[in-house]
């Protein structure tokens, strides 16, 4: 990011995310808000950059996300986990940005895809494991680039789940809350994402072999 947010005051660092938001909701303490922004600056910007595939757009959406936090602060319910709430706002802002820039993809959300002999828990192995798998045939940066390009090709609803689960390390329940979808839908979308990645791999091998 080109714009940096100053670190929050050290006397607030011991507060939880939830305590910071409650403090800001009650008093509009700017230090509490700055501490929360700084706490999520790297994590949320990284998510948005991968989601949007554009650092400049990600920076704008990051700023808009926390503008929305400020505007929606009175609707924040005390005790609600902050992390998935921030991802909810960020994802909505990212989707709006994609639509405005004409990059929104229209796909069906109703037809889950089956993945032969592939468990959702093996998604990480599929992408970057050193164990024998299709991607092990690619080396170093080539494999990483293939992973990045392939994830970027995923439809929006699949890409967001993969990014949250794989890159951001969110639990399925947090993803469910962040995307406002049932827990079962999170799992089915991960299955569908794995299926898509397998399809992309087969396509890339066909191109290589012909």
Backbone as CSV, one residue per row, in Angstrom:
resi,resn,N_x,N_y,N_z,CA_x,CA_y,CA_z,C_x,C_y,C_z
1,UNK,0.832,-1.190,0.000,0.000,0.000,0.000,0.868,1.241,0.000
2,UNK,0.423,2.283,-0.657,1.200,3.508,-0.676,0.864,4.401,0.504
3,UNK,-0.352,4.240,1.024,-0.756,5.027,2.169,-0.645,4.171,3.410
4,UNK,0.021,4.669,4.429,0.207,3.902,5.641,-0.581,4.523,6.780
5,UNK,-1.135,3.659,7.614,-1.860,4.108,8.786,-0.937,3.983,9.978
6,UNK,-0.873,5.031,10.771,0.020,5.018,11.916,-0.434,3.994,12.939
7,UNK,0.527,3.417,13.616,0.223,2.412,14.619,-0.613,3.002,15.735
8,UNK,-1.478,2.191,16.310,-2.312,2.648,17.406,-1.484,2.846,18.667
9,UNK,-1.941,3.675,19.569,-1.233,3.928,20.822,-1.042,2.641,21.601
10,UNK,0.113,2.505,22.208,0.440,1.254,22.889,-0.480,0.986,24.068
11,UNK,-1.089,2.038,24.686,-1.943,1.804,25.848,-3.274,1.170,25.454
12,UNK,-3.541,1.074,24.146,-4.762,0.431,23.674,-4.490,-0.940,23.060
13,UNK,-3.231,-1.280,22.905,-2.882,-2.527,22.231,-3.382,-3.761,22.970
14,UNK,-3.583,-3.623,24.280,-4.018,-4.782,25.065,-5.501,-5.062,24.905
15,UNK,-6.250,-4.132,24.331,-7.691,-4.316,24.169,-7.982,-5.268,23.016
16,UNK,-9.048,-6.026,23.140,-9.473,-6.907,22.050,-10.102,-6.065,20.943
17,UNK,-10.277,-6.675,19.790,-10.944,-5.975,18.688,-12.327,-5.517,19.114
18,UNK,-13.029,-6.385,19.804,-14.381,-6.079,20.232,-14.393,-4.908,21.211
19,UNK,-13.429,-4.880,22.112,-13.349,-3.783,23.081,-13.024,-2.458,22.394
20,UNK,-12.176,-2.521,21.377,-11.846,-1.306,20.629,-13.077,-0.744,19.926
21,UNK,-13.863,-1.626,19.296,-15.049,-1.155,18.574,-16.106,-0.605,19.525
22,UNK,-16.294,-1.271,20.656,-17.258,-0.786,21.643,-16.817,0.584,22.159
23,UNK,-15.527,0.732,22.397,-14.999,2.017,22.864,-15.247,3.109,21.827
24,UNK,-15.019,2.768,20.560,-15.227,3.754,19.505,-16.714,4.064,19.337
25,UNK,-17.553,3.044,19.441,-18.991,3.253,19.302,-19.522,4.192,20.385
26,UNK,-18.973,4.071,21.592,-19.472,4.856,22.711,-18.878,6.252,22.772
27,UNK,-17.595,6.391,22.371,-16.898,7.669,22.598,-16.296,8.283,21.345
28,UNK,-16.333,7.543,20.231,-15.664,7.986,18.996,-14.190,8.333,19.264
29,UNK,-13.573,7.493,20.086,-12.149,7.645,20.403,-11.333,7.342,19.146
30,UNK,-10.689,8.353,18.581,-9.950,8.178,17.332,-8.758,7.247,17.510
31,UNK,-8.171,7.235,18.703,-7.050,6.331,18.946,-7.503,4.869,18.892
32,UNK,-8.689,4.593,19.403,-9.216,3.228,19.354,-9.441,2.809,17.905
33,UNK,-9.983,3.711,17.095,-10.222,3.418,15.688,-8.902,3.192,14.955
34,UNK,-7.913,4.061,15.194,-6.610,3.929,14.537,-5.913,2.626,14.921
35,UNK,-6.071,2.228,16.175,-5.473,0.971,16.628,-6.072,-0.207,15.873
36,UNK,-7.387,-0.194,15.687,-8.044,-1.282,14.966,-7.629,-1.293,13.498
37,UNK,-7.565,-0.123,12.879,-7.140,-0.045,11.475,-5.728,-0.594,11.319
38,UNK,-4.842,-0.184,12.187,-3.457,-0.657,12.123,-3.377,-2.164,12.322
39,UNK,-4.216,-2.681,13.219,-4.203,-4.107,13.520,-4.565,-4.949,12.291
40,UNK,-5.436,-4.422,11.429,-5.912,-5.172,10.257,-5.329,-4.668,8.939
41,UNK,-4.436,-3.720,9.012,-3.933,-3.093,7.792,-3.323,-4.093,6.821
42,UNK,-2.409,-4.896,7.286,-1.729,-5.843,6.397,-2.656,-6.970,5.983
43,UNK,-3.351,-7.572,6.954,-4.190,-8.741,6.692,-5.311,-8.431,5.706
44,UNK,-6.061,-7.367,5.962,-7.224,-7.066,5.133,-6.816,-6.551,3.761
45,UNK,-5.737,-5.759,3.713,-5.269,-5.280,2.416,-4.787,-6.455,1.562
46,UNK,-4.099,-7.413,2.161,-3.627,-8.588,1.416,-4.798,-9.365,0.836
47,UNK,-5.850,-9.522,1.633,-7.055,-10.206,1.151,-7.657,-9.462,-0.043
48,UNK,-7.790,-8.156,0.087,-8.404,-7.357,-0.975,-7.546,-7.337,-2.231
49,UNK,-6.236,-7.295,-2.057,-5.351,-7.293,-3.226,-5.491,-8.592,-3.998
50,UNK,-5.569,-9.709,-3.299,-5.747,-10.995,-3.975,-7.137,-11.092,-4.588
51,UNK,-8.129,-10.613,-3.872,-9.508,-10.698,-4.352,-9.704,-9.864,-5.614
52,UNK,-9.178,-8.655,-5.604,-9.380,-7.739,-6.714,-8.334,-7.874,-7.806
53,UNK,-7.156,-8.399,-7.461,-6.084,-8.524,-8.434,-5.499,-7.191,-8.839
54,UNK,-5.663,-6.182,-7.988,-5.192,-4.834,-8.315,-4.895,-4.096,-7.018
55,UNK,-3.634,-3.731,-6.815,-3.224,-3.100,-5.557,-3.876,-1.739,-5.349
56,UNK,-4.013,-0.971,-6.432,-4.612,0.356,-6.311,-6.085,0.258,-5.914
57,UNK,-6.806,-0.659,-6.559,-8.206,-0.867,-6.188,-8.308,-1.371,-4.751
58,UNK,-7.407,-2.263,-4.378,-7.419,-2.811,-3.017,-7.225,-1.714,-1.985
59,UNK,-6.358,-0.755,-2.281,-6.129,0.347,-1.352,-7.390,1.184,-1.180
60,UNK,-8.056,1.461,-2.303,-9.295,2.240,-2.232,-10.359,1.506,-1.442
61,UNK,-10.490,0.206,-1.702,-11.511,-0.580,-1.016,-11.181,-0.709,0.469
62,UNK,-9.900,-0.836,0.794,-9.499,-0.887,2.202,-9.940,0.378,2.927
63,UNK,-9.679,1.533,2.310,-10.077,2.801,2.923,-11.597,2.887,3.043
64,UNK,-12.303,2.450,2.002,-13.769,2.482,2.031,-14.330,1.537,3.086
65,UNK,-13.628,0.428,3.301,-14.079,-0.524,4.311,-14.137,0.127,5.683
66,UNK,-13.083,0.836,6.040,-13.065,1.451,7.370,-13.913,2.715,7.435
67,UNK,-14.165,3.324,6.277,-15.156,4.397,6.259,-16.522,3.820,6.608
68,UNK,-16.838,2.640,6.046,-18.098,1.980,6.353,-18.170,1.545,7.817
69,UNK,-17.033,1.109,8.367,-17.002,0.768,9.797,-17.413,1.983,10.614
70,UNK,-16.871,3.135,10.257,-17.226,4.374,10.962,-18.716,4.674,10.800
71,UNK,-19.214,4.555,9.566,-20.606,4.902,9.302,-21.580,3.916,9.946
72,UNK,-21.155,2.641,10.067,-22.031,1.598,10.590,-21.792,1.307,12.067
73,UNK,-20.959,2.103,12.718,-20.513,1.761,14.063,-21.676,1.631,15.048
74,UNK,-22.717,2.420,14.882,-23.848,2.346,15.804,-24.626,1.039,15.656
75,UNK,-24.472,0.361,14.513,-25.179,-0.905,14.304,-24.366,-2.101,14.796
76,UNK,-23.112,-1.848,15.214,-22.289,-2.955,15.712,-22.852,-3.449,17.036
77,UNK,-23.079,-4.769,17.125,-23.620,-5.373,18.322,-22.486,-5.828,19.234
78,UNK,-22.504,-5.357,20.457,-21.450,-5.705,21.401,-21.355,-7.217,21.560
79,UNK,-20.131,-7.739,21.452,-19.890,-9.169,21.559,-19.793,-9.866,20.225
80,UNK,-20.212,-9.198,19.134,-20.095,-9.800,17.811,-18.630,-9.844,17.403
81,UNK,-18.129,-10.996,16.940,-16.724,-11.072,16.526,-16.415,-10.049,15.442
82,UNK,-15.364,-9.288,15.651,-15.039,-8.189,14.748,-14.446,-8.682,13.426
83,UNK,-13.604,-9.697,13.484,-12.885,-10.115,12.280,-13.826,-10.481,11.134
84,UNK,-14.783,-11.412,11.333,-15.688,-11.718,10.225,-16.552,-10.534,9.824
85,UNK,-16.878,-9.644,10.765,-17.654,-8.453,10.435,-16.879,-7.558,9.479
86,UNK,-15.584,-7.382,9.734,-14.742,-6.586,8.836,-14.655,-7.222,7.454
87,UNK,-14.542,-8.558,7.419,-14.480,-9.243,6.127,-15.807,-9.123,5.374
88,UNK,-16.912,-9.094,6.098,-18.208,-8.886,5.457,-18.233,-7.543,4.751
89,UNK,-17.834,-6.501,5.460,-17.837,-5.156,4.892,-16.849,-5.064,3.732
90,UNK,-15.648,-5.594,3.916,-14.620,-5.527,2.876,-15.053,-6.255,1.614
91,UNK,-15.666,-7.429,1.781,-16.098,-8.208,0.617,-17.208,-7.491,-0.131
92,UNK,-18.164,-6.910,0.594,-19.223,-6.139,-0.056,-18.649,-4.960,-0.829
93,UNK,-17.687,-4.277,-0.234,-17.060,-3.147,-0.911,-16.298,-3.603,-2.156
94,UNK,-15.642,-4.757,-2.058,-14.896,-5.288,-3.199,-15.835,-5.671,-4.337
95,UNK,-16.948,-6.309,-4.005,-17.916,-6.698,-5.022,-18.490,-5.460,-5.710
96,UNK,-18.814,-4.438,-4.922,-19.325,-3.196,-5.508,-18.304,-2.585,-6.457
97,UNK,-17.041,-2.636,-6.080,-15.985,-2.079,-6.920,-15.862,-2.853,-8.226
98,UNK,-15.924,-4.185,-8.144,-15.852,-5.002,-9.354,-17.013,-4.694,-10.292
99,UNK,-18.181,-4.503,-9.738,-19.340,-4.189,-10.568,-19.174,-2.824,-11.241
100,UNK,-18.698,-1.861,-10.489,-18.542,-0.514,-11.034,-17.474,-0.464,-12.126
101,UNK,-16.463,-1.326,-12.013,-15.392,-1.333,-13.014,-15.667,-2.323,-14.137
102,UNK,-16.852,-2.953,-14.090,-17.228,-3.865,-15.156,-16.531,-5.196,-15.116
103,UNK,-16.004,-5.572,-13.959,-15.261,-6.822,-13.855,-16.030,-7.878,-13.082
104,UNK,-17.295,-7.615,-12.808,-18.098,-8.587,-12.060,-18.426,-9.797,-12.930
105,UNK,-18.270,-10.984,-12.361,-18.573,-12.215,-13.082,-19.935,-12.744,-12.653
106,UNK,-20.773,-13.071,-13.608,-22.099,-13.609,-13.311,-22.061,-15.119,-13.455
107,UNK,-22.265,-15.817,-12.352,-22.220,-17.276,-12.367,-23.335,-17.820,-11.501
108,UNK,-23.685,-19.086,-11.720,-24.712,-19.728,-10.912,-24.132,-20.138,-9.561
109,UNK,-24.872,-19.858,-8.504,-24.431,-20.238,-7.160,-25.158,-21.490,-6.679
110,UNK,-26.002,-22.043,-7.512,-26.916,-23.086,-7.045,-26.485,-24.499,-7.378
111,UNK,-25.454,-24.666,-8.177,-25.080,-26.009,-8.621,-23.703,-26.394,-8.100
112,UNK,-23.631,-27.063,-6.941,-22.334,-27.489,-6.438,-21.719,-28.535,-7.345
113,UNK,-20.376,-28.562,-7.390,-19.687,-29.526,-8.243,-19.049,-30.621,-7.392
114,UNK,-19.043,-31.819,-7.921,-18.442,-32.938,-7.206,-16.946,-32.989,-7.492
115,UNK,-16.190,-33.406,-6.497,-14.748,-33.534,-6.645,-14.360,-34.972,-6.328
116,UNK,-13.920,-35.712,-7.325,-13.591,-37.118,-7.133,-12.389,-37.287,-6.217
117,UNK,-12.605,-38.030,-5.109,-11.506,-38.390,-4.207,-10.732,-37.189,-3.694
118,UNK,-11.394,-36.060,-3.575,-10.720,-34.864,-3.072,-11.489,-34.319,-1.883
119,UNK,-10.854,-34.253,-0.758,-11.487,-33.730,0.439,-11.204,-32.241,0.543
120,UNK,-12.170,-31.494,1.088,-11.963,-30.057,1.241,-10.718,-29.774,2.061
121,UNK,-10.446,-30.622,3.042,-9.287,-30.397,3.889,-7.974,-30.507,3.151
122,UNK,-7.984,-31.047,1.934,-6.742,-31.197,1.172,-6.482,-30.020,0.246
123,UNK,-7.279,-28.942,0.391,-7.117,-27.796,-0.496,-5.710,-27.227,-0.419
124,UNK,-5.197,-27.093,0.788,-3.845,-26.558,0.932,-2.846,-27.464,0.227
125,UNK,-2.988,-28.782,0.398,-2.090,-29.718,-0.275,-2.207,-29.605,-1.783
126,UNK,-3.415,-29.431,-2.268,-3.614,-29.302,-3.704,-2.836,-28.110,-4.252
127,UNK,-2.824,-27.015,-3.488,-2.226,-25.783,-3.983,-0.711,-25.751,-3.840
128,UNK,-0.188,-26.152,-2.681,1.241,-25.950,-2.490,1.959,-27.068,-1.737
129,UNK,1.370,-28.223,-1.610,2.011,-29.307,-0.888,3.227,-29.831,-1.650
130,UNK,4.176,-30.334,-0.875,5.339,-30.962,-1.511,5.068,-32.433,-1.794
131,UNK,3.920,-32.928,-1.308,3.562,-34.319,-1.576,3.191,-34.466,-3.041
132,UNK,3.264,-35.717,-3.576,2.941,-35.920,-4.992,1.529,-35.447,-5.321
133,UNK,1.393,-34.566,-6.234,0.116,-34.083,-6.733,0.405,-33.364,-8.044
134,UNK,-0.607,-32.989,-8.804,-0.348,-32.363,-10.104,0.602,-31.171,-10.040
135,UNK,0.459,-30.335,-9.007,1.272,-29.122,-8.953,2.734,-29.401,-8.625
136,UNK,3.031,-30.601,-8.132,4.419,-30.903,-7.807,5.282,-30.958,-9.062
137,UNK,4.644,-31.039,-10.233,5.394,-31.051,-11.481,5.894,-29.655,-11.849
138,UNK,5.321,-28.665,-11.207,5.774,-27.300,-11.449,6.790,-26.922,-10.395
139,UNK,7.706,-26.052,-10.750,8.786,-25.708,-9.843,8.635,-24.288,-9.304
140,UNK,8.908,-24.141,-8.000,9.056,-22.856,-7.359,8.105,-21.758,-7.801
141,UNK,8.689,-20.708,-8.370,7.910,-19.541,-8.749,6.864,-19.868,-9.800
142,UNK,7.155,-20.828,-10.670,6.183,-21.209,-11.689,4.924,-21.748,-11.039
143,UNK,5.086,-22.574,-10.021,3.934,-23.138,-9.328,3.161,-22.048,-8.593
144,UNK,3.882,-21.170,-7.896,3.226,-20.089,-7.173,2.447,-19.183,-8.119
145,UNK,3.043,-18.895,-9.277,2.362,-18.055,-10.251,1.116,-18.749,-10.788
146,UNK,1.218,-20.059,-11.028,0.057,-20.809,-11.501,-1.066,-20.750,-10.475
147,UNK,-0.705,-20.911,-9.207,-1.702,-20.857,-8.141,-2.369,-19.486,-8.120
148,UNK,-1.563,-18.421,-8.145,-2.126,-17.074,-8.103,-3.053,-16.825,-9.290
149,UNK,-2.588,-17.181,-10.483,-3.387,-16.955,-11.688,-4.680,-17.759,-11.657
150,UNK,-4.589,-18.995,-11.195,-5.765,-19.867,-11.192,-6.799,-19.393,-10.182
151,UNK,-6.348,-18.982,-9.006,-7.278,-18.471,-8.008,-7.946,-17.200,-8.516
152,UNK,-7.185,-16.371,-9.212,-7.754,-15.140,-9.754,-8.820,-15.438,-10.811
153,UNK,-8.713,-16.584,-11.485,-9.685,-16.966,-12.510,-10.987,-17.497,-11.911
154,UNK,-10.960,-17.877,-10.651,-12.167,-18.424,-10.037,-13.287,-17.390,-10.014
155,UNK,-14.538,-17.829,-10.163,-15.663,-16.908,-9.988,-15.600,-16.257,-8.614
156,UNK,-16.151,-15.090,-8.507,-16.045,-14.310,-7.274,-16.450,-15.091,-6.029
157,UNK,-17.603,-15.798,-6.099,-18.116,-16.457,-4.906,-17.211,-17.596,-4.456
158,UNK,-16.471,-18.204,-5.389,-15.512,-19.252,-5.025,-14.190,-18.655,-4.579
159,UNK,-13.766,-17.609,-5.268,-12.484,-16.981,-4.936,-12.473,-16.440,-3.508
160,UNK,-13.558,-15.815,-3.091,-13.594,-15.235,-1.748,-13.457,-16.314,-0.680
161,UNK,-14.104,-17.475,-0.884,-14.018,-18.553,0.101,-12.602,-19.118,0.161
162,UNK,-11.982,-19.324,-0.999,-10.614,-19.849,-1.030,-9.651,-18.881,-0.350
163,UNK,-9.775,-17.600,-0.654,-8.868,-16.613,-0.071,-9.023,-16.545,1.442
164,UNK,-10.258,-16.585,1.913,-10.476,-16.513,3.357,-9.972,-17.768,4.067
165,UNK,-10.234,-18.938,3.476,-9.856,-20.194,4.129,-8.365,-20.463,4.015
166,UNK,-7.807,-20.223,2.825,-6.432,-20.634,2.568,-5.426,-19.555,2.935
167,UNK,-5.616,-18.345,2.417,-4.643,-17.283,2.656,-4.842,-16.585,3.998
168,UNK,-6.104,-16.358,4.385,-6.356,-15.608,5.603,-6.516,-16.496,6.834
169,UNK,-6.737,-17.784,6.616,-6.816,-18.711,7.736,-8.077,-18.594,8.577
170,UNK,-9.159,-18.083,7.984,-10.404,-17.981,8.733,-11.036,-19.359,8.900
171,UNK,-11.686,-19.569,10.024,-12.415,-20.803,10.258,-13.681,-20.789,9.410
172,UNK,-14.181,-21.996,9.106,-15.375,-22.094,8.271,-16.536,-21.269,8.836
173,UNK,-16.685,-21.296,10.159,-17.796,-20.565,10.771,-17.616,-19.059,10.581
174,UNK,-16.369,-18.577,10.662,-16.119,-17.154,10.445,-16.371,-16.770,8.989
175,UNK,-16.010,-17.674,8.073,-16.275,-17.420,6.653,-17.778,-17.362,6.414
176,UNK,-18.496,-18.280,7.052,-19.949,-18.302,6.933,-20.548,-16.973,7.368
177,UNK,-20.059,-16.446,8.480,-20.569,-15.169,8.984,-20.137,-14.012,8.094
178,UNK,-18.885,-14.046,7.661,-18.360,-12.952,6.844,-19.082,-12.827,5.514
179,UNK,-19.384,-13.972,4.898,-20.027,-13.971,3.582,-21.547,-14.072,3.680
180,UNK,-22.023,-14.217,4.928,-23.462,-14.291,5.167,-24.106,-15.440,4.391
181,UNK,-23.464,-16.607,4.487,-23.960,-17.815,3.831,-23.933,-18.961,4.845
182,UNK,-24.750,-20.008,4.639,-24.740,-21.147,5.571,-23.380,-21.847,5.595
183,UNK,-23.109,-22.505,6.713,-21.853,-23.231,6.863,-21.695,-24.288,5.779
184,UNK,-22.776,-24.970,5.440,-22.708,-25.985,4.392,-22.345,-25.406,3.046
185,UNK,-22.766,-24.174,2.795,-22.435,-23.519,1.524,-20.953,-23.199,1.448
186,UNK,-20.353,-22.846,2.587,-18.902,-22.609,2.616,-18.179,-23.869,2.147
187,UNK,-18.582,-25.013,2.698,-17.922,-26.270,2.348,-18.158,-26.644,0.880
188,UNK,-19.386,-26.458,0.405,-19.674,-26.821,-0.982,-18.924,-25.912,-1.949
189,UNK,-18.748,-24.651,-1.574,-18.004,-23.740,-2.446,-16.514,-24.084,-2.470
190,UNK,-16.001,-24.550,-1.343,-14.609,-24.995,-1.343,-14.442,-26.218,-2.233
191,UNK,-15.381,-27.138,-2.165,-15.364,-28.300,-3.065,-15.398,-27.845,-4.516
192,UNK,-16.286,-26.888,-4.816,-16.414,-26.390,-6.181,-15.131,-25.709,-6.631
193,UNK,-14.476,-24.999,-5.707,-13.221,-24.320,-6.039,-12.139,-25.335,-6.381
194,UNK,-12.068,-26.409,-5.596,-11.096,-27.467,-5.876,-11.365,-28.065,-7.260
195,UNK,-12.647,-28.279,-7.583,-13.002,-28.830,-8.889,-12.550,-27.899,-10.006
196,UNK,-12.778,-26.610,-9.825,-12.360,-25.626,-10.830,-10.848,-25.644,-11.010
197,UNK,-10.115,-25.711,-9.902,-8.651,-25.724,-9.983,-8.156,-26.964,-10.716
198,UNK,-8.819,-28.092,-10.478,-8.474,-29.305,-11.226,-8.726,-29.110,-12.714
199,UNK,-9.841,-28.457,-13.036,-10.154,-28.183,-14.441,-9.077,-27.289,-15.066
200,UNK,-8.686,-26.267,-14.328,-7.661,-25.354,-14.851,-6.343,-26.090,-15.072
201,UNK,-6.051,-27.025,-14.136,-4.804,-27.796,-14.285,-4.852,-28.645,-15.553
202,UNK,-5.969,-29.314,-15.767,-6.109,-30.149,-16.964,-5.983,-29.309,-18.232
203,UNK,-6.581,-28.131,-18.223,-6.503,-27.241,-19.380,-5.062,-26.816,-19.645
204,UNK,-4.347,-26.488,-18.558,-2.955,-26.039,-18.739,-2.083,-27.168,-19.248
205,UNK,-2.357,-28.403,-18.813,-1.578,-29.535,-19.305,-1.881,-29.844,-20.760
206,UNK,-3.140,-29.655,-21.169,-3.509,-29.866,-22.569,-2.763,-28.874,-23.458
207,UNK,-2.685,-27.617,-22.980,-1.957,-26.601,-23.752,-0.477,-26.946,-23.830
208,UNK,0.098,-27.414,-22.713,1.516,-27.765,-22.692,1.829,-28.920,-23.646
209,UNK,0.883,-29.878,-23.724,1.145,-31.088,-24.487,0.817,-30.960,-25.971
210,UNK,0.227,-29.811,-26.356,-0.182,-29.646,-27.757,0.477,-28.408,-28.367
